[in-house]
Structure formats: structure tokens, C-alpha cells
Amino acid sequence: MTTSAPPLQLDQVALTLPSAAGPVEILKGVDVTISAGERVAIVGPSGSGKSSLIAVAAGLEQPTSGRVRLFGEDLSRLDEDGRARLRRGRVSLVFQSFHLLPNMTAEENVSAPLEICGRAGATATARAWLDRVGLAERLRHYPHQLSGGEQQRVALARALAVRPQLLFADEPTGNLDAHNAVAVADMMFALVAEANAALVLVTHDPALAARADRRVTMGGGRVVA
């Protein structure tokens, strides 16, 4: 693994998926490089391949062709377990739908990935991060007891508590009202900058995209700008 390599490099990445009507080309020769600490917004109309790009870049979906490198490591050379080990503690994801574990409290949701990474003091770290996102009084609450904005703040705390080098955020404010969307976006950009993490942000929100260092525009499965 090349330690000086960019966190993410996509080289001529293509993705074709089966459908009832025949194979569908989702991504078509995408080239993207994300530098350390860079904040990049992926924008474009629905169906342009933005979320698929995230899935392939994070190693959750294998491309049909092309090469994906995370921290200089070619993902095609790793099996599923190897990709998970590479991501552990270095890559985090935040989704529009929160994806909190329903049978765990806010504190347990945040501490779980820390424990998986073998980090000492996972509970104390989880409490500190929940305090930072304004949820110190909600440690023992389960997801169904939290508002949408609170759930997304728990998801953000969970993603950033491991101090990742690369954060993928797929429409992280898409399920929030305007007030909560601004609050979550403010927290995300502030905390990512503090950790000097690279951010790959998929969004339909022009104001949110404008806060990034750079915009990559998708169209028809390709990078068009």
C-alpha cells in the first residue's frame, strides 16, 4: 500500500448491471481522483450514476471494468473481507436514510464501530462525539425515539468518531427539513475540516455543493464537468 497515494482514485471505471430489459450501463469510463483533505461534491440529475459511483468507490459494489484504488490499494485484488479491513477505521459513510441499528441506543450506535476497530475508550469517545453534535442528553435513546435531524447527527457522530481519512456522504441532508439540513451540513463540514478528512459528497442541493472545494458533475453515467 502506498501511504502517499491519494485516498481515492477511479480509473476508467464502468459498471453494468442486469435488468429485466437487459444489461444497463450505470457508469461509463469514470475518472476521478480525490486528494487528501479535499472536499468534493458529486452533482447531477437523478439516474446519472452518483450513488453508484459512491458504492463502487467505497468497495461496496465491484466495477465491471476499470480500477478503483483506496489509499493506493487496488480493490480488485482484495476479497470482501480484505476490502472491509482496508476501510476499517479509515473510511466512513453517511447515508440519506441514517442506517442506525434500531436495537442500539445512540451511544451504542456510535461506540460499535470504535469497538470493531479495537479503539480503547469506545464508550467515552462515543459520549464525547454525541456531545459535540448536541445530543449529550440523548445517549440512552433508541433511533425511533429521535427526530430525523437527531438520527442524522448520530449517524454523523458514528462516521466521524473513528477519525476517518475519507468520508462518503450520499445525500446526507436529503431527509431533513431546511433547518436541520443546514445544521447537519455545518457540523459535517466543520468536523471533516477538523479531522482533515477527504469528503466525497453526493447532493442535489446547489448550496451544499457550493461549500465543497470542487464539483464533479455526472450525466448519463459519465463525468461531464
Buried (B, 14 or more C-beta within 10 A) or exposed (E): EEEEBBBBBBBEBBBBEEEEEEEEBBBBBBEBBBEBBBBBBBBBEEEBBBBBBBBBBBBBBEBBEBBBBBBEBEBBEBEEEEBEEBBBBBBBBBBBEBEBEEEBBBBBBBBBBBEEBEBEEBBEBBBBBBEBBBBEEBBEBBBEEBEBBBBBBBBBBBBBBBBBBBBBBBBBBBBBEEEBBBBBBEBBBEBBEEBEBBBBBBBBBEEBBEBBEEBBBBBEBBBEE
